[in-house]
Amino acid sequence: MIQFIAARLAAYVPTLFGVSIVLFLAINVVPGSPAQASLGINATPEAIARFEREHGLDRPLHEQYVSWLARVLQGDFGSSFQAGVPVGPELMSRLFVTLELAIFAFLIANLIAVPLGCLAAYYHQRPADNAFILLATLMGALPNFWLATLLILLLTVTLHWLPPGGYVPFAEDPGRNLMLMVMPAISLGVVSSALLLRIMRTSMIEVFSSDYIRTAVAKGARRGVVIWRHALRNALIPYLTVGAVEFSLLFGGVVIIENIFLLPGVGQLALIGITQRDYPLLLASVLLIAVVVMTANLIVDVIGASLDPRRVRTAGGE
């Protein structure tokens, strides 16, 4: 197990290095001038040239990357082109907002997907199974921004149950924090639950066909015992792998939802970087999202290996 974890950690750094190269190149080859965006449309060529010289944008791309990477390794993400403030502290202050939203949404997605996926598998090829598949299809087809707008119209404008947006730290006012997080988390979680429900259903159907499950049913074990005690543990192994990917999509896909609900998270910061061509802001935001995504996948790999020792042996671990 230790060798398995060491192998995953050894692959983490070069993978992150490769991701940083791809991100840097992708952001810098997008048409548009950060100098023009910062100085305005009336900026003179001399002012643009001075801006690019001051920020190193006139150097070859590979030199810009090496300089940027050297600063990042020292914990310096540079300063915003627009605001002129250090990006690092601003980014870290917003990280917890996005993490809270992603975790809350992921929890909602699992609360929907796990029980319904298990029930769909138990009633395989019966009307209940077809109903759950239809439900998953409908939830997966919903755009999360459309669902967010519908929730605001229903729960805020019509019923006056929840505030329309904003953010209050959990430590400052837990109740207000949860009220503000409910609608954005539902908007993301309901849509994400569609894929997870299908994966749980497929995984449970495979487990239900196993000999030990048929033996438990033949001995008269109750339905709840068969599902939750015997089948769920083994069905979670492939589910966790897809769940890590879905959490990554949740964390990386909060840009629109954060802006709809005025949440000061990393997604909102990334959107500011995109619209204003603020490269330090955008690079730091996207790199942080990549780190969180890779870390989530690493954690799930370790959890999956603890549930299924065959993965450790396959990877050459103990």
C-alpha positions in Angstrom: 0.0 0.0 0.0 2.9 2.4 0.8 4.5 1.7 -2.5 1.2 2.3 -4.3 0.8 5.7 -2.6 4.4 6.6 -3.3 3.9 5.7 -7.0 0.9 8.0 -7.2 2.7 10.8 -5.5 5.7 10.4 -7.8 3.4 10.8 -10.8 1.7 13.8 -9.3 4.5 16.3 -9.7 5.3 15.6 -13.4 1.6 15.5 -14.2 1.1 18.9 -12.6 4.2 20.3 -14.5 2.7 19.1 -17.8 -0.7 20.6 -16.9 1.0 24.0 -16.1 2.6 24.0 -19.5 -0.6 23.3 -21.3 -2.5 25.9 -19.3 0.2 28.6 -19.8 0.3 28.0 -23.6 -3.5 27.8 -23.9 -4.1 31.1 -22.1 -1.3 32.9 -23.9 -2.3 31.9 -27.5 -5.9 33.1 -27.1 -6.4 36.2 -29.3 -6.5 39.5 -27.4 -4.1 41.9 -25.8 -3.9 42.1 -22.0 -2.3 45.5 -22.5 -5.2 46.8 -24.6 -7.7 45.4 -22.0 -5.9 47.0 -19.1 -5.2 50.4 -20.7 -8.4 50.8 -22.8 -9.1 51.1 -26.4 -7.6 54.6 -26.6 -4.1 53.5 -25.4 -1.2 54.6 -27.6 1.2 52.1 -29.1 3.9 53.6 -26.8 1.8 52.9 -23.7 1.0 49.4 -24.8 4.7 48.7 -25.5 5.6 50.1 -22.0 3.0 47.9 -20.4 4.2 44.8 -22.1 7.8 45.6 -21.2 7.0 46.1 -17.6 5.1 42.8 -17.3 7.5 40.8 -19.5 4.9 40.2 -22.2 7.4 41.3 -24.9 9.7 38.3 -24.2 9.5 34.9 -26.0 6.8 32.6 -24.6 9.2 30.0 -23.2 11.0 32.7 -21.2 7.7 34.0 -19.9 6.8 30.5 -18.7 10.1 29.8 -17.0 9.9 33.2 -15.2 6.2 32.6 -14.2 7.0 29.0 -13.0 10.0 30.2 -10.9 7.8 32.7 -9.1 5.0 30.2 -8.6 7.4 27.7 -7.0 8.2 30.4 -4.5 4.5 31.0 -3.8 4.4 34.2 -5.8 1.5 34.2 -8.4 2.2 37.7 -9.5 0.0 40.8 -9.4 -3.2 41.5 -11.2 -2.9 43.6 -14.3 -6.1 45.4 -13.5 -6.0 45.9 -9.7 -2.3 45.7 -9.2 -2.7 43.6 -6.0 -1.0 40.3 -5.3 -3.0 37.4 -6.7 -2.1 34.7 -4.2 -3.9 36.1 -1.1 -7.0 37.0 -3.1 -7.0 33.5 -4.6 -6.7 31.7 -1.2 -9.5 33.9 0.3 -11.8 32.6 -2.5 -10.7 29.0 -2.4 -12.8 28.1 0.6 -16.0 29.5 -1.0 -15.6 27.4 -4.1 -14.6 24.3 -2.1 -17.6 24.7 0.2 -19.9 25.0 -2.9 -18.4 22.0 -4.6 -18.5 19.8 -1.5 -22.1 20.8 -0.7 -23.1 20.2 -4.3 -21.3 16.8 -4.4 -23.0 15.8 -1.2 -26.4 16.6 -2.7 -25.5 14.7 -5.9 -24.5 11.6 -3.9 -27.6 11.8 -1.7 -29.7 11.5 -4.8 -27.5 9.1 -6.8 -26.6 6.4 -4.3 -30.1 5.4 -3.0 -31.8 5.8 -6.3 -29.1 4.0 -8.2 -29.3 1.1 -5.7 -33.0 0.9 -6.0 -32.9 1.1 -9.8 -30.5 -1.9 -9.8 -32.6 -3.8 -7.3 -35.7 -3.4 -9.5 -33.7 -4.0 -12.7 -35.9 -4.3 -15.9 -39.0 -3.4 -13.9 -41.1 -0.2 -14.1 -39.3 1.4 -11.2 -36.0 0.9 -12.9 -37.3 2.6 -16.1 -38.7 5.5 -14.0 -35.2 6.0 -12.4 -33.5 5.9 -15.8 -36.0 8.5 -17.1 -35.4 10.7 -14.0 -31.6 10.5 -14.6 -32.0 11.4 -18.2 -34.1 14.5 -17.3 -31.7 15.7 -14.6 -28.7 15.2 -16.9 -30.4 17.3 -19.6 -31.0 20.3 -17.4 -28.5 23.2 -17.8 -27.4 24.1 -14.3 -27.7 27.9 -15.1 -31.4 27.3 -16.2 -32.1 25.3 -13.0 -30.4 28.1 -11.0 -32.7 30.7 -12.6 -35.7 28.6 -12.0 -34.8 28.1 -8.3 -34.4 31.9 -7.8 -37.8 32.5 -9.5 -39.5 29.9 -7.3 -37.8 30.0 -3.9 -36.9 33.7 -3.9 -39.2 35.7 -6.1 -42.4 33.7 -5.6 -42.1 32.0 -2.1 -39.5 34.4 -0.5 -37.9 31.4 1.3 -34.2 32.0 0.4 -32.1 35.1 -0.4 -31.2 35.5 -4.1 -27.4 35.5 -3.7 -24.4 36.7 -1.8 -22.0 35.1 0.6 -21.5 35.0 4.4 -18.6 32.9 5.9 -19.8 29.9 7.8 -17.8 30.9 10.9 -19.5 34.3 10.9 -23.1 33.1 10.5 -23.7 29.3 9.9 -27.4 29.6 9.3 -27.1 32.4 6.8 -24.2 30.7 5.1 -26.2 27.5 4.5 -29.2 29.5 3.3 -27.1 31.2 0.7 -25.5 27.9 -0.4 -28.7 25.9 -0.8 -29.7 27.1 -4.3 -26.3 27.1 -6.0 -25.5 23.6 -4.5 -28.8 22.2 -5.7 -28.2 23.8 -9.2 -24.9 21.9 -9.5 -25.8 18.8 -7.5 -29.0 17.8 -9.3 -27.4 17.9 -12.7 -24.3 16.0 -11.5 -26.4 13.3 -9.9 -27.6 12.1 -13.3 -24.3 10.5 -14.3 -23.6 9.2 -10.8 -27.0 7.6 -10.6 -26.4 5.7 -13.8 -22.9 4.5 -12.6 -24.3 3.3 -9.3 -27.1 1.5 -11.0 -24.7 -0.3 -13.5 -22.2 -1.1 -10.7 -24.9 -2.5 -8.4 -26.5 -4.6 -11.2 -23.1 -6.2 -11.8 -22.7 -6.9 -8.0 -26.2 -8.3 -7.7 -25.3 -10.9 -10.3 -22.5 -12.2 -8.1 -22.8 -15.6 -6.4 -22.5 -14.3 -2.8 -25.5 -12.0 -3.4 -27.6 -14.8 -4.8 -26.7 -16.9 -1.8 -27.7 -14.1 0.6 -31.1 -13.7 -1.2 -31.6 -17.5 -1.2 -31.0 -17.6 2.6 -33.8 -15.1 3.0 -31.8 -11.9 3.8 -33.9 -8.8 3.8 -33.7 -6.4 0.9 -32.1 -3.6 2.9 -29.4 -6.0 4.2 -28.6 -7.2 0.7 -28.3 -3.7 -0.7 -26.6 -1.8 2.0 -24.5 -4.4 3.8 -23.5 -6.9 1.1 -23.6 -5.1 -2.3 -22.8 -1.5 -1.7 -19.2 -1.8 -0.6 -18.1 -3.6 -3.8 -20.3 -1.3 -6.0 -18.6 1.8 -4.6 -15.2 1.0 -6.2 -16.0 2.0 -9.8 -18.4 4.6 -8.4 -15.7 6.4 -6.5 -13.6 6.7 -9.7 -16.3 8.3 -11.6 -17.3 10.3 -8.5 -13.8 11.9 -8.5 -14.2 12.9 -12.1 -17.6 14.4 -11.3 -16.3 16.3 -8.3 -13.5 17.7 -10.6 -16.2 18.8 -13.1 -18.2 20.4 -10.2 -15.1 22.3 -8.9 -14.1 23.4 -12.4 -17.6 24.2 -13.5 -18.7 26.7 -10.8 -17.9 29.8 -12.9 -21.4 30.4 -14.2 -23.2 29.4 -10.9 -20.9 31.6 -8.8 -21.7 34.6 -10.9 -25.4 33.9 -10.9 -25.5 33.8 -7.1 -22.7 36.4 -6.6 -20.4 34.0 -4.7 -16.9 35.4 -4.4 -15.1 32.1 -5.4 -12.3 31.0 -7.6 -14.7 30.6 -10.5 -15.8 34.2 -10.4 -12.1 35.2 -10.2 -11.3 33.1 -13.3 -14.2 34.8 -15.2 -12.7 38.2 -14.3 -9.4 37.0 -15.6 -11.0 35.8 -18.9 -13.0 38.9 -19.6 -10.2 41.4 -18.6 -7.3 39.4 -20.1 -5.7 39.4 -16.7 -3.2 36.6 -17.2 -1.8 36.4 -13.6 -5.4 36.2 -12.3 -6.5 33.6 -14.8 -3.4 31.5 -14.6 -3.5 31.3 -10.8 -7.2 30.5 -10.8 -7.0 27.7 -13.4 -3.9 26.2 -11.9 -5.5 26.1 -8.5 -8.5 24.3 -10.0 -6.2 21.8 -11.6 -4.4 21.2 -8.3 -7.7 20.5 -6.5 -8.9 18.2 -9.3 -5.6 16.2 -9.2 -5.6 16.0 -5.5 -9.2 14.7 -5.4 -8.3 12.0 -7.9 -5.2 11.1 -5.9 -7.3 10.7 -2.7 -9.9 8.6 -4.5 -7.2 6.4 -5.9 -6.0 5.7 -2.4 -9.5 5.1 -1.1 -10.3 2.8 -4.0 -7.1 0.8 -3.4 -8.0 0.4 0.3 -11.4 -1.0 -0.8 -10.0 -3.2 -3.5 -6.5 -4.6 -2.8 -6.2 -6.0 -6.3 -5.5 -2.4 -7.5 -2.5 -2.2 -5.2 -1.1 -5.5 -6.5 -1.7 -4.4 -10.1 0.2 -1.2 -9.5 3.1 -3.2 -7.9 2.4 -2.3 -4.3 2.5 -4.5 -1.2 
